[in-house]
């Protein structure tokens, strides 16, 4: 690079390209691609330092000093940055202005060790004016923000690495082999989902009836609802508590009484208007988007997960269409307010905006990180029509949402009038009161531009229908017809969706909006939660994990305690608390709590069997084992007998495993252990069984217990104690095809399966036998060492020698068959121009365009992945680049490196002596295979890198 250029480092390649165009040839803009350093793995710590840093890569005895190294995948990036810095006249650190961005800038400073002037450049939108202003208005590095980020990183490492191993020992792993983990925020979020399911499980529904009818005059009709009987209010869902008990004195109609009364209402034929009440009302516009409210609305209106919403928003930000998307602030700059007001007037008229600009109070306590709200970028906003053709479909929808919300936030209140009409009628000797209500907007105001989506509510059937009411006055007599009695059942609280969980986390102060998407991703990946449509359903595994944490780490999953941790991190970010002292109190404890180490050191005995048990009835207990949930059912008449084990269907949600459902599973015909008949070739009995890995066939000796003539179920004989002898030959077994059912399979088919592999014939050329069989990856042919996939399992029985020979004449494209397409989209990928499909691969479903494959996240239903989500997954995968191939090299002889001074925390303008560590460390020996940057190995380097890949270390 020519001398004199200024080097600007950002964390994103997309930002790099955008900013380079605005700064011109006097600058070179490069990207760090996120964090360049991270906490070291144990193997990367020199032997002499392992006593202090070995367990956590943190010296808990000396100020909780982290031990950092440059990540393997970032060594090339660091090399390129150092090359560029050699000829630079100035270094400008232009990473994001929040804690994470400040930490990235600090790590760059510590690793590159520039000898030229250093400036910190911060901006919240990527436009030419904003970038030029940021270049002219630089600042020093904010060490308090760096301290807060490092404290969070250290805190999560200590929490995860101390608590997660307890889960591994006492709970095990998920049914699909997921590694369990605990984390400061993820565990609290999981507990919230489990607590909601517990409420649903404890919920007792109540039944009640309502009566609706149609009131009309001339040709104008409207709906009315029975509200009172002889002056007493009629019961609605809101009148019952979660135990099914009434909360106030109301009339509860039974079904027969309701039907009889509805008939009487129709017979009466008319009702008199008793009152007409009109009330004016006002609706205020919503504040501009924060990270949290954007995630919620994207989920409600666009059907996006929190992860996809943030990915799309980040793309819009980096391309210069919106302001920074990670913010707690609802503030708008003066220029943005003026832009929104001007656009509202231009589109909707002078009355669309109030006389004074609207100001919104921010909930964020951390003033140092308060940016603007999320809004369209620039001093004048581009309309959605202006950007049509410049954005992908998801980006277009997201921009439209942000633009509308921003414009609406500066518009006038909506004016409305709600009219309630009460009618009276005498029927069946009772004085009945009916009500109807309707709302009319006299001035729509901000609703011309935007109306917020709504989450699912309980008992929403009880609400009056919003309708247009005719002009009526007291004393008018109206016809009443079509009376209908309806039976209702109270409903429990709805399960969390991603949108409502984000809202609940924010309301409780748990986590920060910028982390919500990753939190939800973690609890889905761990198997703690699955998605049923939009609802988040906890697994029985989550119940076991939360039960352990509540009993033995109660304070760590306490909602208030977790929220206080976030507030403490905010205090550190504002410079109001010292990171080392705070971590000391958290880890070693104090007057208010025992500390993490005290809790872990005094766990006592944990009964793993009891921990993984949930009593459902007096005789049935739900347990979670290595292969998933199952019921242990005891016989009250035989308490000493081994309990019966019944697998619980994976699709059954915890709140659906009621005592009635348990009895249904107990009484259901046994899918396995059904006698099919005798094999005429050897006289053995063929039995179909239900195993942990699915139904299978087994040949058993004739002396095995006889089958029940009514059900075909084999009663298990008690095991006899025998002396040790040579192992008997294993019985022949065979798995059923996917298309077969243990309830319907017959003996003839079973014998075919047991006799596999089937010899199709002899290859006339090679004289080798060709066999057909089923394998781990599906049906296939085999001839010597040459195997070829078949398209369907039935071909194993049906394929002829001629057809098999024809299969072998075709080129062999791979050892396993092509993955089947689960879904195909009509549109082509906008980046590659190729067809997009979802296929079922060896390791689960994935999206592909023929060039790029992107795994669909665990817990996501294939049916929920639409074209936009599929394209986004492919885009995310392309952005990550190809996976790095693992190679092994022989280590060269160690070569001593000269001793180096301990790194100290520095800002762009001065050295902060208070940030130095206790002792300088020599750089470790360098080898040909070890490509870590030696300067990053110094334990004195104090600031953190990106989160570790270890399962225990995710928040």
C-alpha positions, -999 to +999 in steps of 0.1 A: +000+000+000+014+034-009+027+056+020+004+081+034-029+062+032-050+059+063-060+024+073-096+019+084-106-014+100-143-024+103-156-058+114-177-066+083-167-071+047-200-056+035-194-024+056-158-024+042-171-021+006-197+005+014-173+027+034-145+025+009-167+041-017-174+070+006-139+077+018-121+076-015-085+068-025-068+084+006-081+055+027-078+018+026-107+000+043-102-036+055-123-060+076-114-080+106-144-103+100-155-101+136-133-108+166-097-118+159-089-132+194-105-155+218-099-172+251-073-199+246-079-236+246-060-255+273-036-270+247-026-235+236-015-224+271+022-231+278+029-257+305+043-231+329+010-211+328-015-239+330-016-239+368-030-204+368-050-204+335-055-241+328-092-246+337-109-216+323-081-198+304-087-172+332-065-165+362-092-164+389-066-157+416-052-126+401-078-101+389-096-127+366-071-120+339-080-138+306-055-156+284-061-147+247-048-161+215-055-152+179-080-176+165-067-202+139-091-189+113-080-153+118-042-157+114-044-149+077-066-119+085-042-106+110-013-110+086-031-090+060-039-062+085-003-060+096+008-058+060-016-029+054-006-012+086+031-011+076+026+016+050-002+034+067+001+069+081-028+065+105-050+037+119-087+043+123-107+017+143-142+018+129-160-011+145-195-009+159-199+015+188-214-010+213-195-032+238-188-059+213-175-034+187-154-016+213-138-050+224-130-058+188-113-025+184-093-031+216-082-065+205-071-051+171-051-025+190-034-050+213-026-074+184-014-050+157+005-027+181+005+002+157+033+027+157+012+054+139-015+076+154-047+057+163-083+071+162-116+055+172-143+063+146-180+056+155-211+060+133-247+047+135-256+048+098-236+041+066-242+072+044-217+095+029-225+124+052-225+101+083-191+086+074-175+119+067-188+133+100-175+103+118-140+107+103-139+143+115-152+136+150-132+107+163-127+098+200-106+076+222-112+039+229-138+035+257-122+012+282-153+009+303-172-006+274-143-030+269-143-039+306-181-046+304-177-069+274-148-088+290-167-091+323-196-107+304-172-130+286-154-141+317-187-144+336-202-167+310-170-189+309-171-194+346-208-200+347-208-224+318-177-244+326-187-249+363-223-257+358-225-276+325-204-306+337-230-312+364-256-315+336-234-339+317-230-362+347-265-361+361-287-355+330-266-369+302-273-356+267-303-350+244-321-378+227-304-368+194-270-366+211-270-328+218-244-317+243-261-300+273-250-267+286-260-241+312-256-204+307-264-171+325-291-162+301-299-193+282-308-212+314-331-184+325-348-183+291-352-221+292-367-218+326-393-193+314-404-216+286-406-246+311-424-225+337-451-216+311-455-253+302-458-261+340-486-235+342-503-252+312-499-286+328-514-274+361-542-256+344-577-269+350-602-259+323-638-248+330-668-250+307-693-223+302-718-212+276-727-180+258-756-169+237-753-147+207-781-134+183-787-109+156-806-076+163-820-058+133-842-029+121-853-028+085-824-043+065-796-034+090-785-060+114-757-064+140-745-090+165-755-089+201-743-110+230-761-121+262-744-103+291-769-105+320-797-128+333-820-112+359-794-085+366-765-110+373-735-110+349-731-141+326-699-160+330-670-155+305-635-170+304-621-141+324-642-151+354-623-183+360-589-188+375-563-213+364-578-239+387-611-237+370-627-219+399-649-187+397-633-155+408-666-136+412-703-142+415-716-149+380-742-170+363-728-201+346-750-216+320-749-253+313-753-266+277-789-277+281-799-245+298-782-224+271-799-242+243-833-239+260-827-202+266-816-195+230-848-211+218-868-188+242-849-157+228-859-166+193-895-171+204-896-137+221-886-122+187-877-087+198-857-066+223-858-029+235-829-005+234-822+003+271-791+025+267-767+039+241-733+051+253-707+067+231-672+073+245-644+091+226-609+076+226-574+082+215-546+059+203-510+071+203-485+059+177-458+034+186-422+044+193-396+038+166-381+003+165-355-009+190-338-042+185-364-060+207-395-045+191-381-050+156-376-087+164-411-090+178-428-073+149-408-092+123-420-124+139-456-112+140-459-096+106-432-111+085-430-146+101-393-142+106-373-158+135-353-135+156-321-148+140-333-142+104-347-108+114-314-097+128-295-111+097-318-092+073-316-060+094-278-062+095-277-066+057-298-034+054-275-015+078-243-026+062-256-016+027-266+018+040-304+015+041-311+017+078-293+029+110-275+005+134-298-024+143-286-032+178-300-005+200-322+000+231-329+036+222-362+050+209-347+085+202-346+100+167-321+127+157-335+161+148-329+155+111-347+121+113-377+137+130-379+164+103-375+138+076-404+116+090-427+146+096-421+160+061-427+126+045-459+121+065-472+155+054-464+148+018-482+115+019-511+121+042-517+159+045-509+187+069-531+172+097-511+140+097-485+154+121-489+171+155-478+207+161-447+196+180-424+167+172-429+136+193-402+125+218-400+090+232-384+081+265-357+054+262-358+025+285-320+020+283-301+029+314-268+027+297-264+062+282-230+054+268-245+029+244-277+048+235-278+051+197-307+063+177-337+040+172-337+018+140-349+040+111-342+045+074-308+061+070-301+096+057-316+131+063-343+123+038-359+088+038-362+067+007-397+053+004-401+015-001-410+023-037-377+041-042-357+010-032-377-015-052-353-036-073-323-027-051-332-052-023-340-089-019-376-098-009-369-102+028-349-069+028-377-051+010-403-063+035-381-054+064-373-019+050-410-014+044-418-023+080-390+000+094-400+029+072-437+027+081-430+025+118-406+054+117-431+076+097-460+066+120-440+074+151-441+112+142-478+112+131-509+125+149-530+104+174-559+084+160-593+096+172-620+071+177-655+067+192-667+035+208-705+030+210-721+004+233-757-005+229-776-024+256-809-042+248-834-058+272-857-087+266-879-110+287-877-147+277-885-179+295-896-158+326-861-142+328-850-106+322-822-108+297-796-081+289-777-080+256-748-058+246-732-048+213-703-025+207-686-009+177-657+015+172-655+041+145-624+061+138-632+097+133-595+105+124-571+077+116-539+096+122-509+073+124-530+043+115-529+056+079-493+044+079-489+016+104-507-006+129-487-030+152-494-067+151-510-086+180-499-116+200-522-145+208-545-138+237-565-160+261-603-163+259-604-139+229-638-155+220-653-135+249-646-101+233-673-081+216-671-081+179-661-047+165-687-038+140-706-009+125-737-001+146-768+016+132-782+048+147-806+037+175-821+056+205-834+044+238-868+029+235-863+016+200-876-020+195-854-043+174-860-077+159-840-105+175-833-136+155-808-164+150-801-169+187-773-195+191-759-212+222-722-219+221-701-240+245-667-227+256-637-240+275-613-218+293-578-218+278-544-217+295-518-191+288-505-194+253-470-208+248-442-184+241-434-176+205-400-161+196-417-127+196-434-131+230-403-147+245-382-117+234-408-094+249-408-113+282-370-114+284-368-076+278-396-069+304-377-090+330-344-074+321-328-107+313-301-105+286-299-077+261-318-074+228-287-078+208-283-113+223-319-125+221-316-141+187-285-162+197-302-172+230-332-186+213-309-203+188-290-220+216-320-234+234-333-248+201-300-263+192-296-279+226-329-297+223-344-278+253-371-263+230-387-273+197-410-253+175-446-263+168-457-237+142-446-205+159-450-218+195-419-228+216-425-262+232-401-273+260-388-309+259-388-333+288-350-329+287-355-292+295-376-302+325-348-323+339-322-296+333-343-269+349-352-291+378-315-297+386-307-260+382-336-249+404-327-273+432-289-269+432-282-236+415-314-218+424-299-183+427-282-186+393-315-192+375-335-167+396-350-142+373-343-112+395-307-123+401-301-127+364-316-092+357-293-077+384-263-092+366-273-073+335-276-041+355-242-047+370-227-051+335-243-018+326-227-001+356-193-014+346-200-001+310-207+033+325-175+032+346-194+030+379-181-004+390-147-022+388-147-054+368-122-074+389-140-066+422-173-075+407-161-108+393-145-116+427-179-111+444-197-132+418-172-161+419-161-162+456-193-147+471-199-122+498-225-112+523-254-113+499-247-147+481-223-176+485-207-172+451-204-196+422-174-215+436-192-219+470-223-233+453-203-258+431-181-269+460-211-277+482-235-294+458-238-326+479-254-357+465-276-354+434-300-383+427-299-385+389-327-410+387-350-389+409-340-357+390-351-372+356-385-383+370-418-364+367-448-381+384-479-379+361-502-402+380-500-424+412-487-453+391-471-436+361-438-416+361-423-398+331-386-404+328-361-390+304-334-415+293-307-417+267-331-424+239-358-399+249-389-398+272-407-429+284-433-439+311-426-462+339-459-477+349-462-498+381-489-523+390-505-514+423-512-551+429-476-561+423-455-532+438-423-553+438-426-562+401-405-544+375-425-515+361-437-515+325-419-491+302-439-473+275-423-450+250-438-415+248-444-402+213-419-375+204-446-352+190-465-352+223-460-319+242-456-321+280-489-304+288-506-330+266-494-359+287-524-358+309-536-387+332-561-396+305-534-397+278-513-419+301-542-444+304-546-443+266-510-452+261-512-479+288-543-494+272-531-491+236-523-524+218-486-532+221-469-524+188-441-548+195-438-582+210-465-595+186-462-631+174-465-634+137-462-672+134-436-699+129-408-700+104-414-733+085-377-736+076-364-738+112-395-740+135-386-707+153-413-682+163-412-648+145-420-619+167-423-582+159-409-560+187-407-523+194-371-513+201-354-481+210-344-476+174-378-485+159-398-517+152-379-549+143-384-586+138-367-614+158-367-652+156-371-668+190-371-703+203-405-720+205-402-724+243-406-686+247-437-674+265-469-679+246-488-650+231-521-637+244-547-650+220-567-617+222-540-592+216-510-612+203-489-596+231-460-617+245-458-616+283-422-613+294-411-643+315-392-636+346-354-639+341-338-670+356-305-670+374-281-692+355-245-701+358-221-684+334-216-703+302-206-697+266-227-670+249-256-684+228-257-674+192-277-642+186-312-646+172-318-634+136-332-598+135-344-575+108-356-539+108-390-531+092-390-509+061-401-473+067-433-480+048-442-510+071-461-509+104-456-534+133-494-535+137-501-547+101-470-567+090-477-603+081-456-635+085-448-638+047-433-603+046-415-608+078-398-640+065-387-620+034-371-594+056-353-620+078-339-637+047-322-606+034-299-600+017-317-614-013-296-629-041-309-612-073-287-634-096-252-639-110-235-613-132-227-632-164-196-611-170-178-613-136-197-643-124-202-625-090-235-627-072-256-595-070-275-591-038-302-566-027-304-554+009-312-525+032-285-504+048-279-474+070-285-450+041-312-469+024-317-498-001-288-508-023-273-535-046-240-551-039-217-570-063-184-578-046-171-544-033-192-524-058-225-511-044-253-491-060-282-473-044-318-482-052-346-457-054-371-475-031-371-502-004-396-523-023-370-528-051-351-551-027-378-577-032-389-568-068-358-560-088-348-585-115-313-595-126-318-576-159-328-545-140-299-549-116-274-552-145-288-521-161-282-502-128-246-513-129-242-500-165-248-465-153-220-443-139-215-444-102-219-409-088-212-416-052-213-441-024-247-429-012-278-420-030-287-384-039-306-367-011-344-367-017-361-333-022-385-324+006-395-291-010-389-272-042-394-235-047-406-220-080-383-190-077-345-190-083-319-179-058-312-142-065-275-147-060-268-178-080-298-177-103-304-215-097-334-234-084-337-236-046-346-269-029-348-284+005-333-319+006-331-346+033-295-354+037-274-377+058-273-353+087-308-338+084-326-314+061-307-287+043-313-260+017-293-261-016-291-243-049-268-269-064-237-248-054-242-240-017-256-262+010-270-247+042-282-269+071-316-260+085-312-253+122-322-280+146-357-275+160-370-258+128-398-275+110-391-279+072-427-267+065-419-234+082-390-227+059-404-205+031-385-192+000-372-161+018-359-181+048-342-206+024-325-178+005-313-162+037-298-195+050-279-198+017-268-162+019-256-167+055-237-198+045-220-180+016-210-152+039-192-177+062-172-191+033-161-227+028-153-248+059-116-249+067-101-284+060-084-300+090-048-309+084-021-323+105+015-314+103+046-326+121+059-301+146+092-285+140+117-282+168+108-255+193+124-222+187+127-198+216+112-164+212+125-133+230+107-122+261+081-095+256+065-071+280+030-076+293+004-059+272-013-029+288-047-015+281-042+015+259-066+040+243-060+057+210-043+086+226-027+074+259-016+045+280-038+037+310-014+025+336-043+012+358-050-015+333-017-033+334-015-069+347+004-082+376+034-097+358+050-098+324+050-132+306+074-145+281+061-155+247+057-193+244+079-214+221+069-212+185+065-243+163+059-248+126+024-263+133+013-238+159+002-207+141-011-187+170+002-152+172+026-151+201+018-116+212-018-128+218-005-156+241+005-133+268-017-137+298-014-100+305-036-092+275-068-085+292-097-080+267-119-106+253-126-121+219-155-138+203-174-165+222-158-199+224-171-228+205-173-249+236-208-260+245-205-250+281-195-214+273-226-200+256-247-175+274 
